[in-house]
């Protein structure tokens, strides 16, 4: 297992974790639908809005090293032992986001992590 990272300030309000369906739907000319059922996977989306300069560099490195193909372990809340298994998963970055500077001394980035099945 590689390095760990926990931001100094938590994710912004509005962070989400949910399921996305991978089922393929084909529609016949008559309008009838046919399904190729596939397992759903979890998606976590969140923004880190108040990063220090050092954290912004670290987040940039995480995206550079992980790319969209290497594994990352996502843990929503490590202190929530009851739901740790439900709200944590092995995934990959679905997209790479830039680091922006919306405030004078604070930086921001967003993450979208897709569960690996």
Secondary structure as UniProt FT lines:
FT   TURN            13..14
FT   STRAND          16..20
FT   STRAND          24..27
FT   TURN            29..30
FT   STRAND          33..36
FT   STRAND          41..51
FT   HELIX           53..66
FT   TURN            67..69
FT   STRAND          72..75
FT   TURN            78..79
FT   TURN            81..86
FT   STRAND          88..93
FT   STRAND          107..115
//
